[in-house]
Structure formats: C-alpha cells, structure tokens
C-alpha cells in the first residue's frame, strides 16, 4: 500500500551544504551545454535538416542546446505511432502505469538540483523558483500515480438485486500535449504524466524556448523503461506541426497551457470534425490571467505589501497566477503603495546563476519587446513610481515596475502583460474593489487581504476566480492542496493537481450484467 501523498519540500538554500550541492549541479549542467537533441518517435531518435537553437535568456550568446524540428510528415508518423501503441498501452494495469511515475519521481528527487539547474540556464529561473518547479514536477507524478490507482478501484454504485454493475475509467486515446515555457518542467511533467498514467499515449510538443528541459524529461522516461511509443517527443513550429496535430482525426484530446490567443485557436480547430474522426475532441486548456490582490482598509498592511511584491515579481511576473493588479482601498492606498515600493527597491536583479538574485531575465526577445512596450503604455495611463528600465544588455532583463493611479479600464489593467509590471488601482470601497477585481475577461487567481470576516465571506461568494486566497499571496499553488485552474478566458478550469484532473483524461464505462 502506498504511503499518503505529501508535497515535496523546497530546498533550504540558507544551508551551506544545499548551496554547495546546487553549485555543483550548475557546474555539471554547464559542462553539458550545447549538445544536440533528437526527436523521439516510438523510442527511436529522429533527426531532420531543420533545427532550433535554445539560448540562455540571461546570456543571449550562450547556447543551451540544438533541437531537431519536426515537419508534418514526422507529425503524422508520431500520431500513427502513438495510435498503434495505444492498442496495447490502454490494457496495461493502472498499478503498473503508476509504478512508472513512482520510479520517475524517485529518480528526479535524487537528481533534483540537476533538473533545477537546467531551468536556471534555459528558463532564467532563480534558484528558489527552479527548485519549486522541480518539486512540483515530483508532486504531479506522485499525486497522479495515486489518483490513477484510486480511480482503478471499484467505484461505489447503488446496488440492485439480480444485477452486477461496474463503473470503470478507461483512457481516451492519443493526446497532444502542448506545455508552456514558464513552468517548463512542472507543467510539462504534470500534463504528460496525467495523460500516460490514465492509459493514453502522447505526442509531446515542447515549448520552443525550453525544449532541452523537455528532452531531459524524455531521457528520464526512457530510463524508467516506459514502453516505446507511449510518449513521443516532437519539437516543431506551432503553426505547422501544432496545427497538424490538433487537426488530426486520430487526436482524441489536446492538453494545452499557454496564451489566450493560442488556446482559443486550438479550441476552435479542435471543434471541427476531420474526415474519419469518430469522437468529439476534448480540450483541456489553461490560458493565463489578469490577477488581482485586493487590500481592505482593515488589514495587515505589512502582509499586504509582502504578498503583492512576491506575487507580482517572482520569476519576473511570468506566471499566469502573478499579481498584475493591486486593488487598494482608498483609506490605505498611499501607505500600501509606499510599502510595496520599499520592498521592491530591495529586490536584486541579475544572473540567476548567482544565488542572491531575486529576479532574473524575461524569457526571450519577444517577451522583452512586449513588456517594454506595455511599460511605455503604462507611463501614459498612470504614474510611474518605480522601475521602468532594463538591466544588463547581455540578457533580457527588465526592472520590476510599479505604475500607480491606474484606471480599472486601462490597457495595463486589462491586458495580460506576463512580465514584472504591476498596476496600482484605488478603490472607493470594498464593494468597489471586488467589482474592479471581477472586471476582466480572465478569472484565474486572486487574493484578499482583510481582517473583516464579513468582507472575506462576501469575497468568497462574489470574487469570480478559480483559485482565491485570503491573507496570502496569489501565487504558489501546491499539488493536492490547491487544485489549479480558472474561469472565463483563463481556460477550462481543469484543476490540475486535484482529484478531478484525471477524469479529463478518461471516460467512464458502465458494464451491467443481469443474473
């Protein structure tokens, strides 16, 4: 019998031994930079004439790796391979499927710093952010393995005389997994492991800016002996390979995490029935947010400032759960703004290789251009009170930026920026603050800082987000503790890391036998 699920602990980098071990992992990864990575279809390495170079966002001249890219012909091969493998994999005992994940989680736990170090180099994550990402990846594998075993047990039904009735959860088929770059290990591992442990086969198309991390996970799956063809690794351009995979008649489901525009495009394409298609494709999508922290006039203002700063600028604001709007009651607006500015001034920005830096770079040149453009828009829409500049030209560094006195309908208050840009908005009352918090197209995370129980209960009823937090930051969801997913344009509210998640990768079959 498995022990109950417990979240993987974060590494305490205040302990010198842990710092030394992480430094050693960084050196090991540095010695392995610049290698080539093949596609993997049916367990076989596949190369092509087209490659993509992954670079370090903190040092643009440093090559992390070169990744072979697929075309439509190889996408067809991957889909067909996954479809053929599904015919045997779907019959594999759920407990056996779970054991592959338990083994993978154990190996990743032993090599935790190594996986984290790859994210420091390829995603620009600081030590703490990378460590949390790896811990979450371990959690997903451990949690979903247990969940599959739970779902494989006899399900409770109302019993009637003379009949034997059985409800089982069976896999869907071939799934296309399209993960994001901002949690390049955790979310990629979570989406992929949920699909495979449920008995599905997968075509994994990694994020174009963090494909080496995905390749390292593929190496791990091969190390644990996962049968060939269960997961097929297919890097390639989204508008060519991604569209082909989504449109394919053999694709049963698409699991996607990324931008709103791409998610809506996938959903639209998946809704079309291709010739020979026998099912309605299922789309599991998480598409971002425009998240707010509301601060009441009766609240712990130090806690408010701490929560806002951490939520807004952790990983340079590149989290779908990041606080991009601080909605503050007018009675405490100036004081909270001052406290957040004071905390932000103390944040250090620089190479994530250095343990003392709180913020690293943004992910690439496109993000850099988009965020700096929004900062200029913000200067016109509000009052720049801190930041607004850039850092070392060797990487894509952008200062944490705070813009005050922003109108709730302003562009920087409505559009997802996905960077270290925080809009401060003044509310006339708590009711006004809730209305402002709900005035976007998104509904992913939010937080309320208040001592007023009536206001907290009002927010419990009226604040329309999938993950709502009271008197804490709005980032940092834990697997099993905070099932994660949002409303409206934030996606399908899939609740990753929760007891409902594997139901999205399965279908319930009832068999009734009359005696």
N, C-alpha and C positions, 0 to 999 in steps of 0.2 A: 504494500500500500504506500502511495506517495505521501510525503510529508506535506502539510498545508503550504500554500503559496505564501512567500514572504518577499517583499521587494528587495532587490539587490542594493546593498548600501553604497553610498557615494564614498569616494576616496577622500580621506582627510589629508590634504596636502600641507597642513601645518606640521605633520610628522615628517621628519627628515628622511626616514627610510622610504617613505612613499614618494617623496620628491626625487630621491636618488633613482628609484625604480622607474619613474616616469621619464627622467632624463635619459636613462639607458634605453628605454623604448624609443624615444625620439632619435637617438643615435642609430638604433637598428633600422628604423624606417628610412632615415636619411640615406643609409647605405644601400637601400633598395629602390631609390627613386630612379625614374627614367626608363623603367622596363616596359616591354610591350605586353598587352593583354588581348587575348583572342576572344572571340565569341565562343560560346559553348552550346552546341545543339546535340541532344542525345548523348551527352557525355564526351563528345568529340570536340577538340579545338578546331575552330574555323577562322580563317583569316580572309581578308579582302584587300583590294587595292586602295580602298578609302580608309583613312584613319583620322582620329581626333586626338589632339594633344590636350591633356589636362594640366593646368598650371596652378601654382600656389597663389591664392589671391593676396597674400601678404608680401609676396616677392614674385612679381609677374614674370620674371625671367627664369624662374625655376620650374622645370618640367617634373610633374609628378608621375606621369606615365603616358604612354601612347596606346590608344584603344582602337581596335579594328571595328569598323562600322558596317552594319548590315544594309542590304537593299531589299526590295520587295521579293526577290527570288529567295533570299535567305529567310525572310519573314515567313514565306509560305512553307519552307522546309521546317522551321521551328514550330509552326502551328500544327503541321501534319505529324511531326514527331511527338508533340505533346498529346495530340488526339490518340495516336497509337498507344502511347504509354498509359494513357488514362484507362484503357480497357483492362489493364492488369492492376494498376495502382488503386483504382476505386475499390477493388476487392481486398486490399491489404487491411489486416486487422487494425482498427483505430489505435490500439495499445502499441502496436509496432510502429505506426506512424508517429505516435507521441514520443517513443523512445529515441527516434532520430533527433527530435528537438531537444530532449533532455541531454543527449550527448553533445549536441552543438552548443547548448548553453554552458555545459561544463567546460568545454574547451575554450569558449570565448571568455569565460570567467577567469581561467588560468592565464589567458593572454589579453586581459582587459586593457592594459596600458598600451599594448601594441595596436589594437584596433583604435583606441582613442588617439594615439599618435598619428595614425593615418588621417584622421579628421582634422587634427591641428594643421597638418600640411595641406590637405586638399580642400577642406571646407573653411579654413581660417578660424576654427573654433579654439577658444582658450582652453586651458587645462580642465577647468571645472565644467565648462559646457560640454567638452568632448567626453569627459568621464561620465556625466549624467546621460549622455546619448548612448554610450555603450551599456550602461546599467539598464537603461530602458529596453534596449535590444534583448538583453538577457531576460528581463522580466517578461517581454512578449512571448518568447519561446517557452519559458517555464509556465506561464499562465495559460497560453493557448493549448499546450500539451495536456494540461489538466482538464481544460474545458472540453476538449475532444473526448477524453476518457469519460467525463461526466455525461456528455450527450450520447455516448455509446451504451450507457447503461439502460436497463428497462425504464421506459417513461411511464409515469402514472396515468392511468386511464380509468374511466368508470367501467366497472366490470358488470357483465350481464350473464345470466345463466345460459349455458349451451354454446358459448362462443369463446374463442381465443382471439384477442385483439392485441396487436403490437404496432407501436409507432417507432419508427427509426428515422434517423437523419442521414441522408445519403448525399454524396458530393454532386456538384453541378456539372463539371466537365472541365474544359480548357479555359483558364483565366489569363487575362493580360494584366500584369501588374506594372503600374507606372508610378514610381515613388518620386518624392521631391528631393531637392538638394539640401534643404536646411536641416533636416534630421536624416542625414544620408545613410546612417546605419540603423537607427531605431525604427523609423517608419518603414524603411525598405524591408528590414527583417520582419517587422510585425505583419505587414501586408502579405509578404511571401509565405511566412510560416503559417499564418492563419489559413491561407489557401491550400497549402500542401498537406497540413495535418488533417484537414477536413476531407482529404481524399481526392482533391483536384490536382491537375497538372498545370504548370505555369510557364508562360513566356514573360520573362522579366526584362523590361526595357528601362535601364537605369537613367537617372538624371544626367544630362550631358555635361554638367560641371563637376559631378562627383562620381564618375564611373569606376574609378580604381577601388574605392571603398566597396562598391557593389561586387567587383571582381574578387575582392578578398573574402567576401561572404560566400561567393560561389566556391572558392577554394575550400572553405570550411565545410560546405555541404558535401563536397566530394570526399573530404577527409573522413566524415562520419559515415560514408558509404551509402548516401542517398541514391537510390537507383537512377541510372541514366535516363534522361528524358523527363523526369518529374519537374525539374526546374531547368529551363533553357534560357541562357544568358544572351540577350540580343540588343546590344547598344546600337543606336541609329537615330537619324533625324526624325523628329516627331511628325513633320508634315509629309513624310514619305512612309517610313516604317510604322510610326504610331498610328496613322490613319488606316493603313492597310490592316494592321492587327485588329483595330477596333471594328472595322467594317466586315471582317471575315465571317463567313457563315458558320465556321466551326468555333468561333469565340462564344463562350457561354456567359462570361461576365468580365467586366473591366473594373479593377480596383485602382483608383486614382487619387493622388494627393498633389495639389498644386494650385495654380491660379484659377480665378473665377472664369476667365475667358476660355481657357483650355478645358476646364471641367464642363462648361456649358456646351462647348463644341463636341466633346466626347459624348455627352448625354444625347445631343441631337443626332449625331451619327449612329450611335448605338440603337436609337429608336427605329431606324429604318430596317426593314427586313430584307436581308440579302437572299438571292436565289439559292434554294436548298436549305435555308435556315429553318430549324424545327422548333425554335423557342423564342421567347421574349428575352433579350439580353438584360442582364442585371447590371446596374451601375452603382458602385459604391464610391462615393466622391466626398472628399474634404477639400474645400475651395477657399479657405482663408477667412479673414475677418477684419473688422474695424472696431477694436475692442476698447472698452472704457472702464476706468475706475472712478466711481462716484464717491465723493467725500462729503459727508454730512457736517452740519455745523456743530453737532455734539459727537465728537470722535477723537480718537488718539491721533493727533496731528503728526507726531513722530512716526507712528506706524504708517500713516497715510503716505508721508513723504518717502519712507523706506520702500513701501510696496510699489509706489508709482515709479520710482527710479529703477528698481530692479526689474520691473515688468517692461519698462519702456526700452531699456538699454542693454539688457542681457542679450548676448550674441548680436549686438548692434541692431536690435529691434527686428531681426529676421526670423521671427516666429509668428505663426498665424494667430497665436494667443497673445501676442505682445500688446501692451497698453500703448495705444497711439493717441488716446484722448483722455485727459484728466478733467473730469467734470466736477467743479468745486462749488460748494455753497458760498454765496457772496460774503457771508459773515466771516469766513476763514480763508477766502481766496488768496489774498495777498500773503498771508502767513505761510500757507501751504506752498505757494509758488516760490517763496524765498527759501523754504526748507529744501525743496526739490533742487533748486539751483545750487544751493550749498553742497548738497550731496553729489550732484552731477559734476561739480568742479573738482571733486576728489577722485573721479574715475580716471584711470590710466588707460591710454590707448596706444597700441603698438603691436609689435610682432607677437603672435600667440605662442611662439616658441618660448617666450620669457614668462615665467610663472607669475610675475607680479602684475601683468597687464590684464585689466578687466574687459577691455574691448579690443577686438581685432579688426580685420577689414570686412567690407561687404563682399559679396561672392564674386562679382565679375564686372567688366566694363559696362554692361547693360544696366545692371543694378546701380552702379556708381552714377551713371548719367541720369537715370530716372530719379534717384534720390536727390541729387544736387539740383535738378530742375524743380522738384517739389519744394526744396528749401527756398528757392527764389520765389516761387508762388506764395509760400508761407510768409515771406517778408512783406508781400503786398497785402496779404489777408489778415495779418496780425502783427504783433510786436516781437521782434527777435530779442530774447532776453539772455540766451546763452547759445554758444556754438555757431553752427552755420558754416564752418570752414572744413578743410580737409587736412589729411596728415601726410605722412611720408609718401612721396610720389612712386616709390618702389612697389607699393601695393595700393589697393582700393580702400583707403582709409577715409572715413567721414566722421567728423566730430559729433558727439551727442548734441542734439539741437532741441532747444525749447522755444516755442513760439506761443506767446500769451495773447489774451484778449481776442480769441478766435471765435467767429460767428459759427453757430452749430451747423449752418448750411454751407460753410466754406468748403472749398475743394479739399484742403488738407484735413478737414473734419469728416469728410465723406468718403474719400477715395483711399484705397489701400496703398500705402507707400512702401511698406516692407523694408523699413530702414530705421535708423536712430533719430526719428523726428517725432516730437511729442507736442500735441496741441493742447493748450490750457483753455478751458471754456468755463465761463462764470454762469452759475445757475441762481435764479432768484429764490428758489425753494427746493425742498427735497422732491416734491412732485415734478417740478420743472426739470430737475436733474434726471429723473427717471425717463421723462419724455424725450429729453435730449439723447440719453443713452440708447433709447429704442428707435432713434430716427434714421438709422442707416439701413442699407439693403442686407446687411450681414446680421449674424446672431450666434457668434461662436463662444467667446468668453466675456466675462465681465466681473467686476468686484464692487463691493460696497464697504466703505469704512464708516462705521457708525456705532454709537453706544445705545441708540434709540431702538428698543425692541420693536415698537410699532412700525418704525421705518424699515427695519430689516424684514419683518413679516410682509410688509407691503411690497418690498423688492422681491421677496420670494415668490409672490403672486404675479407681479407685473413686469419684472425685468426679463425680457424675452431673449435669452441666450441658452445654449446647450449646456454650458458649464459656468455656473455662477458661484462666486466665492465671497464670503463675508470675512472682513477683518484680516485679509491676507492678500498676497499678490494674485494676479490673474493668469500667471504662467506656472509651469511646473506640475502638470497633471501626472499622477502616478498610476501605473498599470494596476488594475484591480481595485484601486481606491477612488480614482476619478475617471470613470469611463468617459471617453473624449469624443466630442463631435457636436456640430452646431446646426442652427436653424437657418431658414431663408437661403440667401446666396452663400452661406458658409458650407453648404453641402447637404448630404442625405442623413445627417445626424447618426452616423454609423456606430458611434460609441465604441471606438477602439479601446481595447484593454478592459472590456466589460463582458458580462455574461451573455449579452445579446449578440455579440460581434460574430461568432462563428455561425449563427443562424443565417447570416447573409451569404455564407459560402456553402450552404447546404440546402436541401429541400426535404420536407417531411413526408415520409411514406407510411401509410397505414395499411396493414395487412390484417384481414379479418377471416377467420376460419370457423365455419359452423360445424359443431359436433353432432 
